[in-house]
Amino acid sequence: MVLSKYKWVNGINDKQIFLRFWDDVDHPIGVVQIIHGMAEHSKRYEDFAHFLNRQGFIVYADDHRGHGNSLEDDEAFGYIGEDGFNNIVEDEKIISDFIKKKHKELPLYIFSHSFGSFIGQEYIIRYSNTIDGIILSGSAKQDGLDVKAGRILVSIQNKVFNDQSKAKLIDKLSFGSFNKAVEQQQTKFDWLSRDQQEVKKYIADDFCGFVSPINFYYYLFKGFKTLYQPHRLTGISKDLPILVISGDKDPVGKYGKSVKNLYQQYQDLGIKNTSLKLFPNGRHELVNETNKEEIFHYIFHWLSTEATN
């Protein structure tokens, strides 16, 4: 198995972003740019990347600011800095531009997961004409009363406390209930996957599972506030292929409800090439699920269909 290579990229405000890539592909047919979730990092997508390599896709995945190898020594885990949500979107655009310059002849697709999928949702509002398709995994439409309440709470905390302090209350309110629907719970992260080995690897990983700081949530909720404004959504290209995938037991997507709302949003915008797939009994991390091979092949079929159109 060929290990990933890496390089450093200058992000917005000259922030150094760690970029991992897997390019051992003899006859590439496309490139996939992975945007990972919160409290995790790019190396967790190694198996998925190797699968895509075997199918002809080169893969790139960065560690977001405040995450993985992009974390600076004096920073709290998950600290994304001032205007961090928007800066991560722009970091991803810089990475896209780098990929397109290096692989001019190949189509570029984004695979975005969880927090990364909200970055992806914003990305396509700004830059849908620059990519060939996007997959939103473990995603949702985040516009409910719970989101508004969270924004008010974290705004107060951001004024009162050091923004690098762990947002324990927000974390508890956001994730505290996620395990409730899981029978025979073994860890507090069982909601991530039915594969206990993957859950154990997540727990053992020093770069995973941390409580994000107030700063992270403050800019995330601020991002949610503008993410679903109708006048902004109309900027998404009507020709953009969008695949929304989730497990129907994923609490982030409210067990399919908020996932369907997201899909319907794109349908209502007149984006005709929009697909929705809910995997039965799947939890949050589809690419780490017990049936990940089935999911890998489903994603490949979608990518290859778009790449040959």
C-alpha positions as CSV (number, residue, x, y, z in Angstrom):
1,M,0.0,0.0,0.0
2,V,1.4,3.4,-1.1
3,L,1.4,5.9,1.7
4,S,0.2,9.5,1.1
5,K,2.6,12.2,0.2
6,Y,2.3,15.8,1.6
7,K,3.1,19.4,1.0
8,W,2.4,22.7,2.7
9,V,0.1,25.3,1.1
10,N,-0.2,29.0,1.9
11,G,-3.8,29.5,3.0
12,I,-5.6,32.8,3.6
13,N,-3.5,35.2,5.7
14,D,-0.4,33.0,4.9
15,K,-1.7,30.3,7.3
16,Q,0.3,27.1,6.6
17,I,-2.1,24.3,5.6
18,F,-1.0,20.7,5.6
19,L,-2.1,19.0,2.4
20,R,-1.9,15.2,2.0
21,F,-2.2,13.6,-1.5
22,W,-2.4,10.2,-3.1
23,D,-1.4,10.4,-6.7
24,D,-0.1,6.9,-7.5
25,V,-2.5,6.5,-10.5
26,D,-1.4,5.3,-13.9
27,H,-4.3,6.5,-16.0
28,P,-6.2,9.1,-13.9
29,I,-9.8,10.0,-14.9
30,G,-10.4,12.7,-12.3
31,V,-9.4,14.3,-9.0
32,V,-11.2,14.2,-5.7
33,Q,-10.6,16.9,-3.1
34,I,-11.7,15.8,0.4
35,I,-12.9,18.3,3.0
36,H,-12.8,16.6,6.4
37,G,-15.0,17.1,9.4
38,M,-14.5,18.7,12.8
39,A,-12.2,17.1,15.4
40,E,-10.6,14.9,12.9
41,H,-8.0,15.1,10.0
42,S,-7.0,14.0,6.5
43,K,-5.2,10.7,7.3
44,R,-8.5,9.1,8.4
45,Y,-9.4,9.0,4.7
46,E,-6.5,6.8,3.7
47,D,-8.5,3.7,2.9
48,F,-11.0,5.7,0.9
49,A,-8.2,7.5,-1.0
50,H,-6.5,4.2,-1.9
51,F,-9.8,2.8,-3.2
52,L,-10.3,5.9,-5.4
53,N,-6.7,5.6,-6.6
54,R,-7.5,2.0,-7.8
55,Q,-10.5,3.3,-9.7
56,G,-8.5,6.1,-11.4
57,F,-8.9,9.1,-9.2
58,I,-6.1,11.2,-7.7
59,V,-7.0,12.4,-4.1
60,Y,-6.1,15.4,-2.1
61,A,-7.1,16.2,1.5
62,D,-5.9,18.9,3.8
63,D,-5.9,19.3,7.6
64,H,-8.0,22.4,8.3
65,R,-6.5,25.2,10.4
66,G,-6.8,24.1,14.0
67,H,-6.8,20.4,13.0
68,G,-4.2,17.7,12.5
69,N,-0.8,18.8,11.3
70,S,-2.0,22.3,10.6
71,L,-2.5,22.9,14.3
72,E,0.1,25.3,15.7
73,D,2.0,24.5,18.9
74,D,0.4,27.3,20.9
75,E,-3.2,26.8,19.7
76,A,-6.1,25.0,21.3
77,F,-7.3,22.0,19.3
78,G,-10.0,23.2,16.9
79,Y,-9.1,26.8,17.1
80,I,-9.7,28.2,13.6
81,G,-9.0,31.9,14.3
82,E,-10.9,35.1,13.4
83,D,-13.5,34.5,10.7
84,G,-12.4,30.8,10.7
85,F,-15.3,29.3,8.8
86,N,-14.9,31.7,5.8
87,N,-11.2,31.3,5.9
88,I,-11.5,27.5,5.6
89,V,-13.7,28.0,2.6
90,E,-11.1,30.2,1.0
91,D,-8.3,27.7,2.0
92,E,-10.2,25.0,0.1
93,K,-10.5,27.3,-3.0
94,I,-6.7,27.9,-2.9
95,I,-6.3,24.1,-2.8
96,S,-8.7,23.6,-5.7
97,D,-6.8,26.2,-7.7
98,F,-3.5,24.3,-7.0
99,I,-5.1,21.0,-8.0
100,K,-6.5,22.5,-11.2
101,K,-3.2,24.0,-12.1
102,K,-1.4,20.7,-11.6
103,H,-4.0,18.5,-13.3
104,K,-5.4,20.8,-16.0
105,E,-6.9,18.0,-18.1
106,L,-8.8,16.3,-15.3
107,P,-12.3,17.0,-13.8
108,L,-12.3,18.1,-10.1
109,Y,-14.8,16.8,-7.6
110,I,-15.2,17.6,-3.9
111,F,-16.1,15.1,-1.3
112,S,-17.1,16.9,1.9
113,H,-18.0,15.4,5.2
114,S,-19.9,16.7,8.3
115,F,-18.4,20.1,9.2
116,G,-16.6,19.8,5.9
117,S,-19.9,19.5,4.2
118,F,-21.0,22.9,5.5
119,I,-17.8,24.3,4.2
120,G,-18.8,22.5,0.9
121,Q,-22.3,24.1,1.0
122,E,-20.7,27.5,1.3
123,Y,-18.1,26.7,-1.3
124,I,-20.7,26.0,-4.0
125,I,-22.5,29.3,-3.3
126,R,-19.2,31.1,-4.1
127,Y,-17.5,28.8,-6.6
128,S,-19.8,26.2,-8.1
129,N,-18.7,27.1,-11.6
130,T,-15.1,26.1,-10.8
131,I,-15.7,22.4,-10.0
132,D,-17.3,19.4,-11.7
133,G,-19.4,18.1,-8.9
134,I,-19.7,17.8,-5.1
135,I,-20.6,15.1,-2.6
136,L,-22.1,16.3,0.7
137,S,-21.7,13.4,3.2
138,G,-23.1,13.4,6.8
139,S,-24.6,16.7,6.0
140,A,-27.9,18.5,6.8
141,K,-29.8,21.8,6.4
142,Q,-28.9,23.6,9.6
143,D,-31.6,26.3,9.9
144,G,-33.8,25.2,12.8
145,L,-34.6,26.8,16.1
146,D,-31.8,24.7,17.8
147,V,-29.3,26.3,15.5
148,K,-30.6,29.8,16.3
149,A,-30.4,29.0,20.1
150,G,-26.9,27.7,19.7
151,R,-25.8,30.9,17.9
152,I,-27.2,33.1,20.7
153,L,-25.5,31.0,23.4
154,V,-22.1,30.8,21.7
155,S,-22.2,34.6,20.9
156,I,-22.6,35.3,24.7
157,Q,-19.8,32.9,25.5
158,N,-17.6,34.5,23.0
159,K,-18.0,37.8,24.7
160,V,-17.5,36.5,28.2
161,F,-14.8,33.8,28.0
162,N,-11.5,33.3,26.3
163,D,-12.4,32.1,22.8
164,Q,-9.7,29.3,23.0
165,S,-11.6,27.8,26.0
166,K,-13.3,24.5,25.4
167,A,-17.0,25.0,24.6
168,K,-18.1,22.2,26.9
169,L,-21.7,23.4,27.2
170,I,-22.2,23.8,23.5
171,D,-20.5,20.4,22.9
172,K,-22.8,18.8,25.4
173,L,-25.9,20.4,23.9
174,S,-24.7,19.6,20.3
175,F,-23.4,16.0,20.7
176,G,-24.6,14.9,24.1
177,S,-27.8,13.3,22.7
178,F,-26.2,11.7,19.6
179,N,-25.7,8.4,21.3
180,K,-29.2,8.1,22.6
181,A,-30.5,6.1,19.6
182,V,-27.6,3.6,19.8
183,E,-28.5,0.3,21.5
184,Q,-25.8,-1.5,23.6
185,Q,-23.5,1.6,23.8
186,Q,-19.8,0.9,24.3
187,T,-18.4,4.4,23.9
188,K,-19.7,7.9,23.7
189,F,-18.7,8.0,20.0
190,D,-20.7,4.9,18.9
191,W,-22.9,7.3,16.9
192,L,-20.0,7.7,14.4
193,S,-20.1,4.1,13.1
194,R,-21.3,0.6,13.7
195,D,-17.7,-0.5,13.2
196,Q,-16.3,-0.7,16.7
197,Q,-12.7,-0.9,15.5
198,E,-13.1,2.4,13.6
199,V,-14.6,4.0,16.7
200,K,-11.7,2.7,18.8
201,K,-9.2,4.1,16.3
202,Y,-11.0,7.5,16.5
203,I,-10.8,7.5,20.3
204,A,-7.1,6.5,20.3
205,D,-6.2,9.2,17.8
206,D,-4.7,12.3,19.6
207,F,-6.0,14.5,16.7
208,C,-9.6,13.3,17.1
209,G,-12.5,13.6,19.4
210,F,-11.5,16.8,21.3
211,V,-13.9,19.3,22.5
212,S,-13.7,22.3,20.1
213,P,-13.2,25.8,21.5
214,I,-15.7,28.6,21.7
215,N,-14.0,30.2,18.7
216,F,-14.8,27.2,16.4
217,Y,-18.5,27.2,17.3
218,Y,-18.8,30.9,17.1
219,Y,-17.7,31.1,13.5
220,L,-19.6,27.8,12.6
221,F,-22.9,29.2,13.8
222,K,-22.1,32.5,12.2
223,G,-21.6,30.6,8.9
224,F,-25.0,28.9,9.4
225,K,-26.7,32.3,9.6
226,T,-25.9,33.2,6.0
227,L,-25.7,29.7,4.5
228,Y,-29.4,29.5,3.6
229,Q,-30.2,33.0,2.5
230,P,-32.2,32.7,-0.7
231,H,-30.4,35.4,-2.6
232,R,-27.1,33.7,-2.0
233,L,-28.3,30.2,-2.9
234,T,-29.5,31.4,-6.3
235,G,-25.8,31.8,-7.2
236,I,-25.2,28.0,-7.3
237,S,-24.8,26.8,-10.9
238,K,-27.9,25.0,-12.1
239,D,-25.6,22.5,-13.9
240,L,-23.7,21.5,-10.8
241,P,-23.9,17.7,-10.1
242,I,-24.7,17.3,-6.3
243,L,-24.8,14.0,-4.4
244,V,-26.2,14.1,-0.9
245,I,-25.4,10.9,1.1
246,S,-26.0,10.0,4.7
247,G,-26.9,7.1,7.0
248,D,-30.5,7.1,8.0
249,K,-29.3,6.6,11.6
250,D,-27.1,9.7,11.5
251,P,-28.1,12.1,14.3
252,V,-26.4,15.1,12.5
253,G,-28.9,14.8,9.8
254,K,-31.7,14.2,12.3
255,Y,-32.0,10.6,11.1
256,G,-32.7,11.6,7.5
257,K,-35.1,14.5,8.1
258,S,-32.5,17.4,7.7
259,V,-30.7,15.5,5.0
260,K,-33.9,15.4,2.9
261,N,-34.5,19.1,3.6
262,L,-31.0,19.9,2.2
263,Y,-31.7,17.8,-0.9
264,Q,-35.1,19.4,-1.4
265,Q,-33.4,22.9,-1.1
266,Y,-31.2,22.1,-4.2
267,Q,-34.2,20.6,-6.0
268,D,-36.2,23.7,-5.4
269,L,-33.4,25.9,-6.7
270,G,-33.7,24.1,-10.1
271,I,-30.4,22.1,-9.8
272,K,-31.6,19.1,-11.8
273,N,-28.6,16.8,-11.3
274,T,-29.1,16.4,-7.6
275,S,-29.2,13.0,-6.0
276,L,-30.0,11.7,-2.5
277,K,-29.0,8.4,-1.0
278,L,-29.8,7.4,2.6
279,F,-28.0,4.1,3.6
280,P,-30.1,1.9,5.8
281,N,-28.8,1.7,9.4
282,G,-25.7,3.8,8.5
283,R,-24.4,6.2,11.1
284,H,-22.4,9.4,10.7
285,E,-19.1,8.3,9.1
286,L,-20.2,6.4,6.0
287,V,-16.6,5.9,4.7
288,N,-15.8,4.2,8.0
289,E,-19.0,2.1,8.2
290,T,-19.3,-1.7,8.4
291,N,-20.5,-1.6,4.7
292,K,-17.9,0.9,3.6
293,E,-17.0,-1.1,0.5
294,E,-20.6,-0.8,-0.7
295,I,-20.5,2.9,0.0
296,F,-17.1,3.3,-1.7
297,H,-18.5,1.7,-4.9
298,Y,-21.7,3.8,-4.8
299,I,-19.5,7.0,-4.7
300,F,-17.3,5.7,-7.4
301,H,-20.2,4.9,-9.7
302,W,-21.5,8.5,-9.2
303,L,-18.0,9.9,-9.8
304,S,-17.3,7.8,-12.9
305,T,-20.7,8.5,-14.4
306,E,-20.1,12.3,-14.0
307,A,-16.5,12.0,-15.3
308,T,-17.6,10.3,-18.5
309,N,-20.6,12.6,-19.2
